[in-house]
């Protein structure tokens, strides 16, 4: 049986090389692309992102990716956001007092973490609820790799949400319908990240 097709979208922001390799190792037939039709047709679409919410959202909008993400979410076609690629799926982000509209397939707001040490950088555990597909086969002691200063903190209605704590609790991963996302970098999270990506890709078939 052919591997599921995965479009890793290049809109100018993201850790593309390591994400590409990790998605391939997890069983995907991965294409790095900036083509919207490819993003529409793929079994799964991955939205990467590093840096600032506003800059990533500007790249998403400039390439027309926001409309494709909304189309896929409405049609039940899987989307996976990673790091700031997760954040831009929410309705808005706030940085330095400036509000930026997000893609809006998840209700909620991305705000600065409230912690003594910013950014939250390094390995941390994640508390996932029973039934969350991304975390199937992943124990509670497993650690994931984070690099961020902002996060969503309120669960969107009807979503399954995994949480992490740095200063206070925040959303580490979310699933609702066809939309999945992680604040951490699964491609940098060793065996636990590989299992998570494999779970997502196996769900595409």
ZAMI-286423 format. One line per 3 residues: number of its first residue (from 0); their letters; for each residue y, z, x of N, C-alpha, C. Coordinates in steps of 0.001 Angstrom, whole numbers, plus 524288, in hexadecimal, padded with zeros to 5 digits. Layout:
NUM) a) Y,Z,X,Y,Z,X,Y,Z,X  ...
***
This chain:
0) xxx) 7FB59,80000,80348,80000,80000,80000,804E0,80000,80370  808A7,7FCE4,801F2,80D73,7FC70,80504,81089,8017F,804D4  8133A,8029F,8091D,81691,80741,80951,81B3E,80686,805BD
3) xxx) 81D44,80ABD,80370,821FC,80A4F,80037,82699,8087B,80385  829F2,8053E,80141,82E92,80361,80401,832E7,8076E,80399  8356D,80868,807FF,839A3,80C3C,8084A,83E66,8099A,80AAC
6) xxx) 842C0,809A0,807DD,847AB,80798,809E4,84AD8,80C23,80C06  84B9F,80C3D,8112E,84F02,8100F,813B6,8544E,80D7B,8143D  8581B,80F58,8111E,85CFC,80C65,810A2,860CC,80DD5,814FA
9) xxx) 862B6,809C2,8179E,86686,80A67,81BCE,86BF2,80929,819AF  86EF7,80D48,81888,8745C,80C8D,816CC,87837,80E94,81AE2  87634,80F67,81FAD,87990,810FA,823F5,8795D,816B5,82540
12) xxx) 875E5,819B8,822C4,87588,81F4C,823EA,86FF0,82110,82340  86DD7,82379,82757,86897,8258A,826BF,8658C,82544,82BCB  861B5,828A1,82C33,85E4B,828CA,830BB,859DC,824F2,82FC8
15) xxx) 85B14,81FEA,83057,8579F,81BE1,82E49,852A6,81B36,83172  85304,81B7D,83696,84E6B,81A66,839CB,84A1B,81E65,838D8  84B77,82366,83907,84772,82763,83849,84585,82777,832A8
18) xxx) 84904,8266C,82EE6,8475A,8262C,82970,84397,8219E,82899  844C1,81D24,82AF6,84161,8188B,82A73,83BE8,819CC,82C7C  83BA6,81C07,83126,83683,81D39,8337C,8338C,82130,83034
21) xxx) 8364E,8252F,82E50,833B2,82940,82B42,83194,82719,82621  83481,823BC,82397,832BE,82168,81EAF,82E14,81DCF,81F96  82E11,81AF4,823F2,82986,817BC,82547,824BA,81B1D,8263B
24) xxx) 82564,81F56,82941,820F0,822CF,82A60,81ECF,8254A,82562  8223E,825F4,82187,820A0,82851,81C93,81DF3,82463,818F4  81DAA,81F6A,81A9C,81AAB,81B91,81798,81DCF,8177F,814C0
27) xxx) 822E8,81749,815AE,82621,8136F,81301,82676,80E47,815E9  8271B,80A10,81300,8286B,804EE,8152D,82E63,804A8,81517  830D8,8063A,81976,83669,80772,8198A,8399E,802C3,81B4E
30) xxx) 83DED,801D9,81891,841B3,7FDDF,81A24,84714,80069,81A80  8497A,7FFF3,81F1B,84EE1,801A2,81FC5,85258,7FD3F,81DCC  8559E,7FE57,819F7,85865,7FA21,81750,85DC2,7FBD1,81575
33) xxx) 86139,7F819,81505,86632,7F8E5,81266,866A9,7F561,80DA9  86238,7F320,80C03,8621E,7EF66,807AB,860F6,7F23D,80289  86458,7F17E,7FEBB,863CB,7F451,7F9CA,85F0C,7F28A,7F6AF
36) xxx) 85DBD,7ED89,7F6E1,8591F,7EBAF,7F408,8541D,7EE0D,7F643  853E7,7EE86,7FB71,84F76,7F11C,7FDE6,84F25,7F6C1,7FC28  853A9,7F957,7FBE4,853D1,7FECD,7FA1C,85218,7FF4C,7F472
39) xxx) 85348,7FB6A,7F13E,851A1,7FB7F,7EBBE,84BC3,7FAC0,7EB36  8498C,7F73B,7EE5E,8441D,7F59F,7EDA5,84031,7F95F,7F016  841C8,7FC45,7F404,83E17,7FF8C,7F6F0,83BA0,803A7,7F364
42) xxx) 836D0,80525,7F4BD,8343F,8095D,7F1D1,8375C,80E6C,7F249  83982,80F64,7F6ED,83CB3,81407,7F7C7,84192,812BD,7FAE2  845E4,81531,7F994,84ADA,81482,7FC62,84C32,819AC,7FF0B
45) xxx) 84D59,81974,80420,84EF9,81E16,8070C,854B7,81D99,80877  857B3,821A7,8071C,85D4B,821E0,80842,85E10,825F4,80C86  85F03,8244D,81169,85FEC,8280F,8159D,865AA,829C0,8159B
48) xxx) 8671C,82CE1,8197A,86C9F,82E50,819E3,86D76,832D1,81D99  8714A,83240,82107,872FB,8367E,8246D,878EE,83683,82485  87B30,83B12,825A0,880D9,83B65,82609,8835E,83D9E,82129
51) xxx) 887C5,83B61,81FAD,88AE6,83D75,81B64,88988,83ACA,8163C  889D2,83DD4,811F7,888B8,83BD1,80CBE,88C2E,8371D,80B88  89151,837AC,80C5D,894FB,83386,80ADA,893E6,82E7A,80DD0
54) xxx) 892D3,82EEE,812EA,891C8,82A40,81609,88CBE,8279B,81451  888A3,82AAC,81355,883B5,8285F,8118C,88455,825DE,80C34  88722,8287E,808B8,887DB,82654,80380,88B0D,8214D,803AF
57) xxx) 88ED2,8210C,8073E,891D7,81C37,807D7,88E52,817B9,80985  88AAB,818CA,80D23,88704,814BE,80ECD,88358,8131D,80A71  88177,816EE,80772,87E08,815C2,802FF,880DB,8123E,7FF17
60) xxx) 885AE,8139B,7FDC5,888A2,81095,7F9EA,88A13,80B35,7FBFD  88B98,80AEF,800F1,88D26,805ED,80341,888AE,80203,8031C  883F4,803D6,803CD,87F63,80060,803C4,87D2E,7FF7C,7FE48
63) xxx) 87F50,80229,7FA5B,87D50,80190,7F510,87846,8047C,7F412  876ED,80808,7F7B0,871FB,80AD9,7F72D,8721F,80EC8,7F2BC  876BC,810CF,7F171,8771C,814B2,7ED3E,8751E,81287,7E815
66) xxx) 87688,80DA1,7E6EC,874B7,80B34,7E20F,86ECD,80A86,7E20A  86C95,80912,7E681,866E7,80849,7E6DA,8640C,80D7C,7E63A  86628,811A4,7E889,863BA,816CD,7E7E8,863B5,8185B,7E229
69) xxx) 8680F,81787,7DF81,86852,818DD,7D9E8,86480,8158D,7D6C1  86420,81089,7D7FF,86068,80D19,7D547,85AD6,80F04,7D5FF  85976,81044,7DACE,85420,811FE,7DBE3,852FD,81723,7D928
72) xxx) 856A6,81AC8,7D960,855D4,81FD9,7D6D6,85504,81F26,7D0FB  85820,81BCA,7CE8E,857AB,81ADB,7C8EE,8528D,8182C,7C78C  85095,814E0,7CB17,84BC8,811EA,7CA18,846D9,814E1,7CBBA
75) xxx) 84774,81982,7CE0E,842E6,81C70,7CFE5,840A1,81A56,7D4E9  843E9,817A9,7D812,84231,81591,7DD1B,843A9,8196C,7E16E  83FF5,81B1D,7E49C,840DF,81F73,7E831,84535,81E9E,7EC31
78) xxx) 8483F,822CE,7ECF1,84C60,82323,7F0D9,84BA6,82844,7F3CA  84C32,8281E,7F8F7,84C01,82CD5,7FC31,850F3,82D1D,7FF73  85406,83143,7FEB9,858A1,8322D,801EF,85773,8362C,80629
81) xxx) 8598E,8354A,80ADB,8589E,838C8,80F4F,85DD7,83AA2,8117F  85E6E,83FBF,81217,86302,84251,8144F,867ED,840D2,81137  86BD0,83E51,8138B,87068,83CCE,8107A,86EE9,8389F,80C7E
84) xxx) 86AA6,835CE,80D7B,8688A,83241,8098C,866A5,83526,804BE  86530,83A13,8054F,8641D,83D6E,800CC,86932,83F01,7FE2D  86CFC,840AE,8014E,871D8,842BE,7FF29,874B0,83EC6,7FBC2
87) xxx) 874DE,839D4,7FD79,877DA,835EA,7FA83,87554,83498,7F54B  87071,8363A,7F46B,86E07,83555,7EF52,87064,838E1,7EB20  87302,83D0C,7ECC3,87570,840A5,7E912,87A9F,83E6E,7E710
90) xxx) 87CCC,8410B,7E32E,88176,83F09,7E085,8864C,83F17,7E3F1  886CB,84317,7E752,88B69,8434E,7EAAF,88A6B,846BB,7EF6A  88DA4,845CA,7F364,88D95,84907,7F80E,89313,84AC2,7F954
93) xxx) 8938C,84F76,7FB76,898A4,851A8,7FCCB,898A9,85312,8028B  89C3C,850A8,80584,89CD6,851C9,80B0D,8A296,852A4,80C40  8A3D4,8571D,80EA0,8A93D,85851,81013,8ACE6,857D3,80B66
96) xxx) 8AAFD,85966,806D6,8AE29,85946,8021C,8AE99,853FF,7FF83  8AC23,8500A,801B6,8AC69,84ABF,7FF8E,8A76E,8499B,7FC84  8A7F2,8480E,7F79E,8A37C,846C2,7F454,8A24F,840EC,7F4AC
99) xxx) 89D54,83FAB,7F55A,89B95,83A3E,7F58E,89751,83975,7F185  897D7,83570,7EE5F,893E8,83445,7EA6A,88EF9,8323C,7ECFE  88A77,83443,7EB4E,8857B,8327E,7ED52,882F8,82E71,7E9C1
102) xxx) 87E18,82D1C,7EAE2,87B4A,82943,7E7B1,87A62,82B63,7E22E  87936,83070,7E1C2,878F3,832E7,7DCA4,873C5,8328C,7D9CF  86F7D,83165,7DC9A,86A6A,83172,7D9F0,86850,83706,7D97E
105) xxx) 86AD1,83AB0,7DC2C,869AF,8403F,7DBA7,86EC0,8431A,7DA78  86EB5,84662,7D677,8735A,8495B,7D537,87422,84DA5,7D951  878F9,84EBB,7DA8E,87A09,852FA,7DE35,87DD6,8516B,7E268
108) xxx) 87F0D,8553C,7E5A7,88341,854CB,7E974,88142,856AC,7EEC0  882CB,853F7,7F2D2,88173,85564,7F82A,8861E,8582C,7FA97  8854C,85D0F,7FC52,88971,86053,7FE87,887EA,86246,803EF
111) xxx) 88BAE,86475,806A5,88AB8,866BE,80BC9,88733,86B8D,80B4F  883A6,86C11,80EFC,88064,870B8,80F33,883C3,8758A,81046  8821B,879EB,80E2D,884C2,87EE0,80F39,88151,88215,812DD
114) xxx) 88258,88198,817DA,87F1F,8842D,81BCC,88263,8854C,820A0  880A8,88912,823AF,8836C,88A67,8287E,882FF,88617,82C8F  87EA7,8834C,82C6E,87DC9,87F2E,83049,87D76,879E9,82D90
117) xxx) 8812B,87687,82EBF,8815C,8713F,82C93,881ED,86D7E,83133  87EE7,86942,83161,87B26,8676F,82D7C,87605,86A89,82D89  8730B,869D5,82960,86DA5,86BA9,8292A,86A76,867AA,82C37
120) xxx) 868D0,8692B,830DC,86620,86576,8344E,86128,867E8,8365E  85CD8,86536,8358C,857D9,86709,8378B,853C9,86777,83341  84FB8,86A8A,8345A,84B20,86AD2,830FD,84B96,86F46,82D24
123) xxx) 849DD,86E53,82852,84A05,8725D,82459,845BD,87158,82058  84414,87582,81DBC,84029,87508,819A5,842BA,87378,81483  83F99,87167,81106,8415F,86F79,80BED,83DD9,871C9,807BB
126) xxx) 84033,8739E,80390,83D30,875C7,7FF31,83CFA,871BA,7FAD2  8385F,86F97,7F9F8,837B2,86B71,7F61C,8349B,86D6D,7F16D  83615,86BD7,7ECB5,8332E,86D82,7E817,82DFC,86AA6,7E7A6
129) xxx) 82A63,86D03,7E4DE,82556,86A81,7E3DE,82637,86574,7E0DF  82358,8616E,7E262,823AF,85C73,7DFA9,8277B,8589E,7E206  82A48,85A1E,7E627,82DEA,8567F,7E8A4,82AD3,852C7,7EC18
132) xxx) 82AF2,84DBD,7EACF,8277E,849EA,7ED48,82872,84974,7F329  82D57,849A6,7F4C4,82E93,84901,7FA4D,82BC3,84D02,7FDAD  82AE3,851B9,7FB90,828D6,85603,7FEAA,82300,856F1,7FDDC
135) xxx) 82044,85340,7FB72,81A9D,853C9,7FABE,817F4,85457,80011  814D3,85868,800AE,811FF,85940,80589,8152D,85BAA,809E3  819FB,85D3F,808C7,81D68,85F9B,80CB7,81DF9,8656F,80B7E
138) xxx) 81C79,868B1,80F29,81CA7,86E56,80E4B,82223,87091,80ECE  822F4,8754B,80CB9,82821,877B0,80CBE,82A1E,87929,81228  826BC,8797A,815FC,8286A,87AEC,81B3F,82A45,8763B,81E74
141) xxx) 82965,8718C,81C70,82B08,86CDF,81F56,830F8,86CA1,81FBB  832D8,86A88,8241F,83876,86A36,8250C,83A3C,86488,82545  83F10,863B8,8239E,84172,85E8A,82394,8468A,85EAB,826A6
144) xxx) 84822,85A14,82887,84CA2,859CC,82C0A,8519E,85859,82911  85585,85BBC,82982,85A84,85B16,826D2,85EF6,85A44,82AB9  862B6,856FE,82943,867BD,85694,82C01,86BD7,85558,827DB
147) xxx) 86EC5,85950,8260B,872AB,85858,821F9,8764C,85CFF,8216C  87AF3,85BDE,81F53,87ED0,85FEE,81E2E,87FDA,86066,81859  87DED,85CAF,81554,87EDA,85C7B,80FB1,879A2,85BE1,80CE1
150) xxx) 87980,85D81,807F8,874BA,85D00,804DD,875FF,85DB3,7FF1E  8728F,85BA7,7FBCA,872C4,85CCE,7F62D,87036,8621E,7F550  87234,86504,7F18B,87046,86A59,7F0B8,86E53,86B5B,7EB2E
153) xxx) 86F72,867DA,7E792,86DE8,86892,7E221,869FF,8645F,7E08F  8659D,865FC,7DE5A,8618D,86245,7DCE0,8635B,85EBE,7D872  86299,8599B,7D8EA,863B0,85617,7D485,86002,8574B,7D001
156) xxx) 861B7,8569F,7CB2A,85E5B,857AB,7C6A6,85940,85491,7C6F2  854F3,85736,7C5E2,84FE6,8549A,7C5A7,84D7F,8534B,7CAE0  84FF7,854EB,7CF36,84DF3,85398,7D462,84A8F,857F9,7D689
159) xxx) 846D7,85684,7D9CB,84417,85A43,7DD0E,84710,85AA9,7E233  84816,85F71,7E3E4,84B70,86044,7E872,848CD,86404,7EC3C  8489D,86277,7F132,846FB,865EF,7F568,84BDC,8681D,7F801
162) xxx) 84BB9,86D0B,7F981,85057,86F88,7FBAC,84F65,8716D,80141  853B6,871FD,80402,853C6,87432,80935,85865,877F7,8095E  85870,87B83,80D0C,85CB4,87F4B,80D6F,85F3A,87F09,812C8
165) xxx) 86458,87E53,812D4,86783,87ECA,81792,86CC6,880EF,815D7  86D77,885F6,81672,871FD,88892,81433,87102,889D2,80E7D  86F7B,88608,80B8E,86DEE,88682,80618,86A2C,88222,804D8
168) xxx) 867DE,8822B,80031,8641F,87E15,7FECE,866D5,878D8,7FDC8  86419,874AD,7FF0F,865FF,86F65,7FDE0,8614D,86BEE,7FCB6  8625B,86757,7FA97,85E30,863AC,7F932,85C4F,860E6,7FE25
171) xxx) 85763,861C1,7FF7A,8550C,85F34,80400,85259,85A19,80288  85092,859B0,7FDA6,84E14,854E6,7FBC2,84E28,854F9,7F5D4  84E11,85058,7F38E,84E6A,84FE8,7EDE0,84B17,84B50,7EC15
174) xxx) 848C1,84BE9,7E785,845C6,847B5,7E4F0,8473D,84797,7DF31  84883,84306,7DD51,8491A,8424C,7D7B1,84813,83C9E,7D66A  8440C,83BB3,7D352,842A4,83653,7D209,84173,83345,7D6FD
177) xxx) 843F8,82ECE,7D795,84311,82B6D,7DC1E,8463F,82D0D,7E0DB  849BA,830D6,7E03C,84D4A,83259,7E472,84B2C,8370E,7E761  84A93,83678,7EC81,84906,83AC0,7EFF1,84CE2,83AE8,7F47A
180) xxx) 84DA9,83F90,7F6AE,85155,83FEC,7FAFB,8505E,844E5,7FE12  851A9,844B0,80323,85131,8493C,80687,85634,849F0,809A2  8580D,84ED0,80A04,85C82,84FF2,80D59,85ADF,84FF7,81316
183) xxx) 8560C,85184,8142E,8540A,8516E,81981,85259,84BEB,81B00  8511D,84B49,81FFA,84F4B,8463F,82204,84956,8464D,8225E  84682,84407,81EAA,840CA,843F8,81F23,83EF7,840EF,823E6
186) xxx) 841EB,83CF4,8257A,8405F,839C6,829FA,840BD,83CC4,82F1F  8435D,8414A,82F12,843C9,84496,833BE,840D3,849BD,8331A  83DB3,84A16,82EFE,83B47,84F12,82D95,8357B,84F55,82EC3
189) xxx) 833B3,84C5A,83292,82E53,84CCF,83467,82A4D,84BB5,83030  82601,84EA3,83062,821A5,84DB9,82CCD,8232F,84EAE,82722  82653,852B1,82624,827EC,853C9,820C5,82B1E,84F4A,81E89
192) xxx) 82E98,84D19,821B3,831A4,8489B,81FEC,82E4B,843D1,81EF2  82A54,8431C,82247,826C2,83EAC,82187,823CA,83F34,81C63  821E6,843E9,81B34,81F1D,844B9,81647,822BF,843AD,811A9
195) xxx) 8278C,8458E,811FC,82B43,844B3,80DB5,82C3E,83EE2,80CCD  82D2C,83BFB,810FC,82E1D,83658,81065,8293C,8338E,80E6D  824AD,8353F,81037,81FCB,832F5,80E4F,81F2C,833F8,80876
198) xxx) 82075,838B2,806BA,82035,839E5,80121,823B5,83632,7FE0C  82872,83552,7FFFD,82C19,831E0,7FD33,82A0F,82C4D,7FD02  82824,82A6B,8016C,8264A,82502,801AA,82166,82443,7FE57
201) xxx) 81DE4,82818,7FE5F,8192B,827A2,7FB28,81A8F,82787,7F560  81EE1,829E5,7F3E4,820A3,829CA,7EE78,822BE,82479,7ECD5  823C9,8210C,7F0A2,825E8,81BDE,7EF66,821BE,81829,7ED62
204) x) 81CCB,8195C,7EE54,8189B,815B7,7ECE7,81724,8163E,7E72A
***
